[in-house]
Amino acid sequence: MHPLQKLLDNNKTWADKVKKENPSFFSHLAQQQSPKFLWIGCSDSRVPANQITGLEPGQVFVHRNVANLVVKNDLNCLSVMQYAVDVLKVEHIIVCGHYGCGGVLAALRHESLGLIDGWLKHLGDIRDNHEKSLAAISNEALKHDRLCEINVIEQALNVCKTDIVQNAWARGQTLSVHGWVYRLTDGLLHDMKGYTSSTAEMCKLEESVKKMRV
């Protein structure tokens, strides 16, 4: 038997169910995609963007990496963002982290995990920038939660500072950036800082982040 036969069987069951409930679903989906949302999330298998937001296939454009980082020289992430903003004309970019993130915990503990250490160095920089406020939290679980939150806010700011978003705002395109954290234990999303939809609002967010780093 094919080692992944169960997944193939599940796919057929799902496709048959969808076609029975909505015969035109796949023909409509194949024509075009016009999502209003770009989701930049963690690769963690427990945080599926469509499922936790109740969105159907075709409604959210997704990029995922370990610890939901937005790094200025990551051409993969930036290419997804550029296509989403300039071609698909998404109206919202959501950076979504999650409590209990293994990448964040590794950075918090200064752990070495191998090749990924170079990637997590970006998180280490955030940890160091917020060292004082994190040091004030004695409970490691709460400190871990807080670093997950801080990371989302920092990454949302990174999104805002890209030429992709700045150019979109300059030409008057409707585009908002959001920072959310998902809690695995109750399935709820938590909004960290409202939303940012202009360069002026980005500057306010940047000032807020600078105060957090003190």
C-alpha positions as CSV (number, residue, x, y, z in Angstrom):
1,M,0.0,0.0,0.0
2,H,1.1,3.5,-0.8
3,P,2.6,5.0,2.5
4,L,0.3,8.0,2.1
5,Q,-2.8,6.2,0.9
6,K,-4.8,7.4,3.9
7,L,-4.2,11.0,2.9
8,L,-5.1,10.3,-0.7
9,D,-8.3,8.6,0.5
10,N,-9.1,11.5,2.7
11,N,-8.7,13.9,-0.2
12,K,-11.1,11.9,-2.4
13,T,-13.6,11.9,0.5
14,W,-13.3,15.6,1.0
15,A,-13.5,16.4,-2.7
16,D,-16.6,14.2,-3.1
17,K,-18.3,15.9,-0.1
18,V,-17.5,19.4,-1.4
19,K,-18.9,18.6,-4.9
20,K,-22.0,17.1,-3.4
21,E,-22.6,20.2,-1.2
22,N,-21.6,22.7,-3.9
23,P,-21.3,21.3,-7.5
24,S,-19.7,24.4,-8.9
25,F,-17.2,24.9,-6.1
26,F,-14.1,23.6,-7.9
27,S,-14.9,25.1,-11.3
28,H,-15.4,28.5,-9.7
29,L,-12.2,28.1,-7.6
30,A,-10.1,27.2,-10.6
31,Q,-11.1,30.4,-12.5
32,Q,-9.2,32.8,-10.4
33,Q,-8.1,33.7,-6.9
34,S,-9.1,37.0,-5.4
35,P,-8.2,36.9,-1.7
36,K,-8.5,40.0,0.5
37,F,-6.0,38.6,3.1
38,L,-2.3,37.7,3.1
39,W,-1.5,35.5,6.1
40,I,2.2,35.4,7.3
41,G,2.2,32.7,9.9
42,C,4.3,30.1,11.6
43,S,4.9,26.8,9.9
44,D,3.6,25.0,13.0
45,S,1.1,22.3,11.9
46,R,-1.4,23.3,14.6
47,V,-2.1,26.8,13.1
48,P,-3.9,26.3,9.8
49,A,-4.8,29.8,8.5
50,N,-8.1,28.9,6.7
51,Q,-9.4,26.7,9.4
52,I,-8.9,29.0,12.4
53,T,-10.4,32.0,10.6
54,G,-13.3,30.1,9.0
55,L,-12.2,31.0,5.5
56,E,-12.7,28.9,2.4
57,P,-9.9,27.9,-0.1
58,G,-9.2,30.9,-2.3
59,Q,-10.0,33.5,0.4
60,V,-6.5,33.8,2.0
61,F,-3.1,33.9,0.5
62,V,-0.6,32.2,2.8
63,H,3.1,32.4,3.6
64,R,4.5,30.4,6.5
65,N,8.0,30.0,8.0
66,V,9.4,29.1,11.4
67,A,8.4,31.7,14.0
68,N,6.5,33.9,11.4
69,L,9.5,36.1,10.7
70,V,9.6,38.9,8.1
71,V,13.2,39.4,7.3
72,K,14.4,42.2,4.9
73,N,16.5,39.8,2.8
74,D,14.1,36.9,2.7
75,L,13.2,36.9,-1.0
76,N,10.7,34.1,-0.5
77,C,8.6,36.1,2.0
78,L,9.0,39.4,0.1
79,S,8.0,37.8,-3.2
80,V,4.8,36.5,-1.6
81,M,4.1,39.9,-0.2
82,Q,4.8,41.7,-3.5
83,Y,2.6,39.4,-5.5
84,A,-0.2,39.6,-2.8
85,V,-0.1,43.4,-2.7
86,D,0.7,44.4,-6.3
87,V,-1.0,41.6,-8.2
88,L,-3.8,40.2,-6.0
89,K,-4.5,43.5,-4.4
90,V,-5.0,42.1,-0.9
91,E,-6.5,44.6,1.6
92,H,-5.1,43.1,4.8
93,I,-1.7,41.6,5.8
94,I,-2.0,39.5,8.9
95,V,1.2,38.5,10.8
96,C,0.1,35.7,13.0
97,G,2.2,34.0,15.7
98,H,1.1,31.6,18.3
99,Y,1.7,31.0,22.0
100,G,3.9,28.0,22.6
101,C,6.0,28.6,19.5
102,G,9.0,26.3,19.5
103,G,11.2,28.8,17.6
104,V,10.5,31.5,20.0
105,L,11.2,29.2,23.0
106,A,14.6,28.2,21.4
107,A,15.5,31.9,21.1
108,L,14.4,32.6,24.6
109,R,16.5,29.8,26.0
110,H,19.5,30.5,23.7
111,E,19.2,26.9,22.5
112,S,21.0,25.5,19.4
113,L,18.9,23.5,17.0
114,G,21.3,23.2,14.1
115,L,20.9,24.8,10.7
116,I,17.9,26.8,11.9
117,D,20.0,28.7,14.3
118,G,20.9,31.2,11.6
119,W,17.2,31.9,11.0
120,L,16.4,32.2,14.7
121,K,19.2,34.8,15.1
122,H,16.6,37.3,14.0
123,L,14.5,36.3,17.0
124,G,17.5,36.4,19.2
125,D,18.0,40.1,18.2
126,I,14.4,40.8,19.3
127,R,15.0,39.0,22.6
128,D,18.1,41.1,23.2
129,N,16.3,44.3,22.3
130,H,13.6,43.6,24.8
131,E,15.9,42.1,27.4
132,K,14.9,44.5,30.2
133,S,11.2,44.0,30.0
134,L,11.6,40.2,29.6
135,A,13.9,40.0,32.6
136,A,11.1,41.5,34.7
137,I,9.0,38.4,34.1
138,S,10.2,35.6,36.4
139,N,7.8,32.8,35.1
140,E,9.3,31.2,32.0
141,A,5.9,30.3,30.5
142,L,4.7,33.9,30.8
143,K,8.0,35.2,29.5
144,H,7.6,32.8,26.5
145,D,4.1,34.1,25.9
146,R,5.4,37.7,26.0
147,L,8.2,37.1,23.6
148,C,5.6,35.5,21.2
149,E,3.6,38.7,21.4
150,I,6.6,41.0,21.0
151,N,7.8,39.1,18.0
152,V,4.4,39.5,16.3
153,I,4.5,43.3,16.9
154,E,8.0,43.5,15.6
155,Q,7.2,41.5,12.5
156,A,4.1,43.6,11.8
157,L,6.4,46.7,11.9
158,N,8.8,45.0,9.5
159,V,6.0,44.4,7.1
160,C,5.0,48.1,7.3
161,K,8.6,49.2,6.6
162,T,9.0,47.3,3.4
163,D,9.0,49.2,0.1
164,I,6.1,46.9,-1.0
165,V,3.8,48.3,1.7
166,Q,5.2,51.8,1.6
167,N,4.7,52.1,-2.1
168,A,1.1,50.7,-1.9
169,W,0.2,53.4,0.7
170,A,1.9,56.1,-1.4
171,R,-0.3,55.3,-4.3
172,G,-3.4,55.3,-2.1
173,Q,-4.0,51.5,-2.1
174,T,-6.2,50.2,0.6
175,L,-4.0,48.1,2.8
176,S,-3.8,47.4,6.5
177,V,-1.3,45.4,8.5
178,H,-2.3,43.4,11.6
179,G,-0.5,41.5,14.3
180,W,-2.3,38.6,15.9
181,V,-1.3,35.7,18.3
182,Y,-3.2,32.4,18.3
183,R,-3.6,30.5,21.5
184,L,-3.5,26.8,21.0
185,T,-5.2,25.9,24.2
186,D,-8.5,27.7,23.4
187,G,-8.3,28.3,19.6
188,L,-8.7,32.1,20.0
189,L,-6.9,34.8,18.1
190,H,-5.6,37.8,20.0
191,D,-5.1,41.2,18.3
192,M,-1.9,42.8,19.6
193,K,-1.9,46.4,18.3
194,G,-5.1,47.0,16.3
195,Y,-4.0,47.7,12.7
196,T,-1.7,50.0,10.7
197,S,-3.0,51.4,7.4
198,S,-0.7,54.4,6.6
199,T,2.8,55.6,7.0
200,A,1.7,58.0,9.7
201,E,0.2,55.1,11.7
202,M,3.4,53.1,11.1
203,C,5.4,55.9,12.6
204,K,3.3,55.7,15.7
205,L,3.7,52.0,15.9
206,E,7.5,52.4,15.5
207,E,7.6,54.8,18.4
208,S,5.6,52.4,20.5
209,V,8.0,49.6,19.7
210,K,11.0,51.8,20.6
211,K,9.5,52.5,24.0
212,M,8.9,48.7,24.5
213,R,12.6,48.1,23.8
214,V,13.8,50.5,26.6
